[in-house]
Amino acid sequence: MRSRIPTCGLTLLAMAASLACAKAPPPGEAANRPVALAGLKVEIVAADDGATPEDCPALAGTLLALLAGLDLPADARPVLVLAVGCESEGAELTVSAAATLDLATPGHPDETFDGAGIATCQGCGGGKSRLAVLLALGSAVRQALDLALGQARVARLPDQDLVAILSRPGAQARSILLAALEEAAMRRLEDALAPAEALLQSQDDEVALRAVGVLSRLQDAAALKALGRAALTSRPEIPFAAVRAMADIDSPETARALELVAGQATDPVLVREVAELLHEVAGEGHD
């Protein structure tokens, strides 16, 4: 089931969000402030017949999320598209949101940044607990916004600033850290090797997985030991991502490192995965 928020409602939403966030920036931060939206489209996507637009107040949830503002350059001309969906299963409601931010600033090419968020609400199925539903919607939309905004913030940072973010993860918002990891992987930033190795130990699975992605893109044999340790953890997904990243590294040490993981791993599924990767590595001619 799909329905589209009326255009007039979106205009009021953008105006309300802009007014709610309009305040003078602190000295030295005039370049970035909450900005009005050039356009906004909210599409409600009901994943099943049990979630209707009335049970999924995407407009109100989006307004709640936008009250925190959009930290963008003052001269930006952003266009934001949000897709918000609610799926109910019994008394539980799952809210998902996807954000696409098209950003145009003078002197730079137009760019697009994406983010996604998800939240659950217990006892909210069938239109119950309206306030809790609204809070869940606001949380999912804000997660999506923060990830897209984080990408926008780090995309134009110099390499040394990206490394600084990765080296001090506790000092950063989660969305900024995730975006910095993604950007470091895209740039194949060699100086990100040591910080990414350290972030493999993060208790946040998504941070650890993105750190694996950085090491995979860097293709540096120096990362084999750290990836091998990550492969022997009991956390879901990370061991499998780690061994695949190891196999991506074209080095004489790769096969031996994978063999060590196979010899120490206790998960038979992981052992089979490593065996297949060793076969692929041999076929690709890694010395």
Buried (B, 14 or more C-beta within 10 A) or exposed (E): BEBEBEEEBBEEBBEEBBEBBEEEEEEEEEEBBBBBBBEBBBBBBBBEEBBBBEBBBBBBBBBBBBEBBBBBBEEBBBBBBBBBBBBBEEEEBBBBBBBBBBBBBEEEEEBEBEBBBBBBBEEBBBBBBEEBBBBBBBBBBBBBBBBBBBBBBBBEBEBEEBBBBBBEBEEBBBBBBBBBBBBBBEEEBEBBBBBBBBBBEBEBEEBBBBBBBBBBBBEBBBBBBBBBBBBBEEEEEBBBBBBBBBBBBEBEBBBEBBEBBBEEBEBEEBBEBBEEBBEEBEEEEBE
